[in-house]
Amino acid sequence: MKNVKTIQLGHWALNIVVADHFFSRLRGLLFQSVLKRQQGLLITPCKSVHTIGMGYAIDVVFLSADYRVLKVHAQCLSWRFKVCKPARHTLELLGGEARRLGITEGLQLPAII
């Protein structure tokens, strides 16, 4: 069973699947259906991701332990690696969602887990 959390961002609700075990973190978005608007995958703990094998662009949002946005990499295409050493969590969204939802560096997100 998937661990799904919902957070409120302004007037948007964001449904987040939490990947917090070895195999769920390892799999990430690979072999999963394409993310939709207002859906995300939180990988924790995580300070680096790759997009090898991804068939669509994603936004990669690195978060601190208290869910403050440290870095946003928008529209990451396949075969990319992204790292943020101080990050504790990584939130993956459909490409363009971070901008649409107003997620920017420094934003404090509500606690997810």
C-alpha positions, 0 to 999 in steps of 0.5 A: 500500500502506498503511503500518500500524504496531502499538503495544502499550498495556497489554494492547491492540494498536493498529493504526495507519495512518500518513498521512505524505504530502500526499494521505494527510494531505489525505484523512484518514478521508474516504471510508474505512471506519469505524474499528473498535476498536483501529484508528487513523489517525496524521496527521503532521505535523499540528496541526489537523484537521476532521471535516467530512463525518464520519458518526461521532464520532472521538477526536482525540489530539494528540501531541508529536514524541516521542509524548506525549499533549498533548490528547484531544478525545473524541467529536468530531462532524461539522463540528468543528475541533480545533487544538493548536499544539504538536502534531507528530502527530494520532491519530484513533480511533473515538469512545470508544476513547481512554477505553477504551484509557486514553489520557489527557493526559501519557501517553507512547505508544511510537514509531509511526514 
